[in-house]
Structures are given as structure tokens and as C-alpha cells.
Amino acid sequence: MVQKREAGHLSCLTPQHKYTYWWYSEGSIEPVEELFDTKNDPHEMTNLAGKTNSEAVLSDMRKRYDQELAKWKSQAVDYNDYQRYGTLFSRALPSSDASK
């Protein structure tokens, strides 16, 4: 029997960086962050999230992401389950809580 596992991502872009937050409905898989310098790494081969020399950029991109997610939540329509994604993409919730 194949078990369906839901995953999703939401990204935030600037002219130089791309930040992506991945969530998984499977409680045993923790959410993952990706940060790429798209000017110097256009093929996104080196994830800068978690690297000490990228902490300031990561913090800024998280802030931008949270601002965009707040806009999403305030503008999401109440049909086609769009409002649910405001919760699923929240970095504040552990992955096991986001799937509820």
C-alpha cells in the first residue's frame, strides 16, 4: 500500500537571493529551509541556510518571507482551501502541527 505524503513549499525572492521553506505533512520529517545566492549560484547548488557566514541574509529573508506570508493570510479566499496554506507555510508551527 502506498501512503500519500503531502509536501509543499513557498519561496521569497530578491534580486540576489531565494529563500524557500518546505513543509511536510509527515510528522517524522522536519521542515527544511533553503537559501540560495542566485546571482553567484544560478543553478542553486549550494544551500546557504545554516552556514554561519549567511546568518544575516537568512534572517533578512525569513523576515521577508514572514511578511509575504502575512499578506497571503490576509488576502486568502475562503474557498479551494487557500486559507489552510497560511498555516501550513508558517515557520512558527512544527511540521506535525501544520498538517492538522
C-alpha positions as CSV (number, residue, x, y, z in Angstrom):
1,M,0.0,0.0,0.0
2,V,1.4,3.4,-1.0
3,Q,1.0,6.1,1.6
4,K,0.3,9.6,0.4
5,R,2.7,12.2,1.9
6,E,2.0,15.8,1.3
7,A,4.8,18.3,0.9
8,G,4.8,21.9,-0.2
9,H,7.0,24.9,-0.4
10,L,6.7,28.7,-0.5
11,S,9.6,30.9,-1.7
12,C,10.6,34.5,-1.3
13,L,12.8,36.2,-3.8
14,T,15.0,39.2,-4.0
15,P,17.3,40.2,-7.0
16,Q,20.1,38.2,-5.4
17,H,18.6,35.6,-3.0
18,K,15.9,32.9,-3.0
19,Y,14.6,31.6,0.3
20,T,12.3,28.5,0.4
21,Y,10.5,26.9,3.3
22,W,9.5,23.3,2.8
23,W,6.8,21.7,5.0
24,Y,5.8,18.0,5.1
25,S,2.6,16.5,6.4
26,E,4.5,13.5,7.6
27,G,5.3,14.3,11.2
28,S,8.6,12.5,11.2
29,I,10.0,14.8,8.6
30,E,11.0,18.3,9.9
31,P,10.5,21.4,7.8
32,V,13.5,22.4,5.7
33,E,14.9,25.9,4.8
34,E,16.8,26.6,1.6
35,L,18.7,29.8,0.9
36,F,20.5,30.4,-2.4
37,D,22.5,33.2,-3.8
38,T,21.0,33.2,-7.3
39,K,23.4,35.7,-8.8
40,N,26.5,33.7,-7.9
41,D,24.9,30.2,-7.9
42,P,22.2,30.4,-10.6
43,H,21.7,26.6,-10.6
44,E,21.1,26.6,-6.8
45,M,23.7,24.0,-6.0
46,T,24.8,25.4,-2.6
47,N,22.2,25.8,0.1
48,L,23.4,28.6,2.3
49,A,20.9,28.1,5.1
50,G,22.7,27.0,8.2
51,K,26.1,28.4,7.1
52,T,27.4,30.8,9.7
53,N,28.5,33.4,7.1
54,S,24.9,33.6,5.8
55,E,23.1,34.2,9.1
56,A,22.4,37.9,8.4
57,V,21.0,37.2,4.9
58,L,19.0,34.2,6.2
59,S,17.5,36.4,9.0
60,D,16.5,39.1,6.4
61,M,15.0,36.5,4.1
62,R,13.0,34.9,6.9
63,K,11.6,38.3,7.8
64,R,10.6,39.0,4.1
65,Y,9.1,35.5,3.9
66,D,7.0,36.1,7.1
67,Q,5.8,39.5,5.7
68,E,4.7,37.8,2.5
69,L,3.0,35.0,4.4
70,A,1.1,37.6,6.4
71,K,-0.1,39.2,3.2
72,W,-1.2,35.7,2.0
73,K,-3.1,35.1,5.2
74,S,-4.9,38.4,5.0
75,Q,-5.8,38.0,1.3
76,A,-6.6,34.3,1.1
77,V,-10.1,33.5,-0.2
78,D,-12.2,31.1,1.8
79,Y,-12.7,28.5,-0.9
80,N,-10.5,25.9,-2.5
81,D,-8.7,25.5,0.8
82,Y,-6.4,28.5,0.2
83,Q,-6.6,29.7,3.9
84,R,-5.1,26.4,5.0
85,Y,-1.8,27.3,3.4
86,G,-1.3,30.3,5.6
87,T,-1.0,27.8,8.5
88,L,0.9,25.1,6.5
89,F,3.6,27.6,5.4
90,S,4.0,29.2,8.9
91,R,7.6,28.8,10.2
92,A,6.2,29.1,13.7
93,L,4.5,25.7,13.7
94,P,6.2,22.3,14.0
95,S,5.5,20.1,10.9
96,S,3.3,17.7,12.9
97,D,1.0,20.7,13.9
98,A,0.9,22.2,10.4
99,S,-0.9,19.1,8.9
100,K,-3.9,19.4,11.2
